[in-house]
Amino acid sequence: MEKEKLEAVKQWSHDPCGAVHAGNYPEGSAEFFAAARRYRYEVYAPWLKKLLEDLDVRGKKVLEIGCGMGNDLLTLALNGAEVTGIDLVPKHITLARCLFDIYGYSARIMEMDAELLSFPPESYDLVYSFGVLHHTPHIEKAVAEIYSVLKPGGTAVIGLYHKNSWHFRVNLLFYEGLIKGKLFRMNVGELLSTGVEFSRSGAKPLVRVYSAAECRHLLRGFSRLRTRRYHWQNTQLPFLGRLPPFFLPGFLGWYIFCFAEKKGECNNN
Ligand SMILES: C[S@@+](CC[C@H](N)C(=O)[O-])C[C@H]1O[C@@H](n2cnc3c(N)ncnc32)[C@H](O)[C@@H]1O
């Protein structure tokens, strides 16, 4: 396995994504998942719950790439989708399966690399991936795989870290990089790798950021592409940050979502 992927496995085997917000409940327990889900959809990203609700998934075959501990995968199942989840990290697969067992829902959940999907071409109506593809070294390969497994006219929903965000430009580059001087000791890639993901293991996962123009280039083979940015909060600002958390308009948000369609017989542009 390439070193970036080994770092990803180290990162999320030690610190499963979202576990730090699941209280002190035993990992994999019903209370653990309930706390993690409450934090995710009610505190951290209420906009994500709405985004998932707005996807038209009822009765559809949905694949999630990088499902982590399975929170969004379960939400998609609760919203009526027939779901499949894949992730690179075995620990995440175990947790996601526990989550589905606890909620009594069924899903196909498999250890797999986003860059090498083993599904037949044209097998999914929708492919969803949030916070994943900016960690994989060959993102173009992963996008080509998504295109292949989508049915003609199917939808890709891909959320990445946003380059033109307040968090990246001001908090990371300006404050951490220049004011605190980290950029005199490391490059931007290392700043991102050490400053974005919560890590107790010292893992240095690959972390990249994307502008809207880069997203358009990445998804140039798709049609009807639109991007939308989310997650700009007062807590990211110096003075307003002292107030209780609230969201600002998303344009400088930390996440950029791409919504795009695989060209079908009737939408070739
Ligand atoms: C920040 S976590 C996000 C997990 C989940 N989507 C969420 O929002 O909670 C990043 C995820 O990407 C997965 N990942 C990274 N590279 C991958 C790859 N090449 N193939 C599949 N999953 C990958 C990691 O295992 C991890 O679960």
The ligand as an ORCA input file, in Angstrom:
! r2SCAN-3c Opt
* xyz 0 1
  C     -12.315     12.428      7.498
  S     -12.817     10.755      7.328
  C     -14.489     10.965      6.730
  C     -15.337      9.749      6.966
  C     -16.822      9.953      6.676
  N     -17.080     10.256      5.300
  C     -17.365     11.026      7.576
  O     -17.704     12.106      7.067
  O     -17.438     10.781      8.781
  C     -11.941     10.279      5.863
  C     -12.270      8.885      5.416
  O     -11.702      8.648      4.131
  C     -11.320      7.293      4.089
  N     -10.367      7.116      2.990
  C      -9.216      7.780      2.778
  N      -8.636      7.359      1.640
  C      -9.449      6.397      1.126
  C      -9.401      5.574     -0.038
  N      -8.395      5.625     -0.913
  N     -10.407      4.708     -0.248
  C     -11.452      4.625      0.622
  N     -11.550      5.381      1.744
  C     -10.565      6.258      1.988
  C     -10.730      7.076      5.465
  O     -10.604      5.735      5.770
  C     -11.742      7.803      6.333
  O     -12.804      6.974      6.681
*
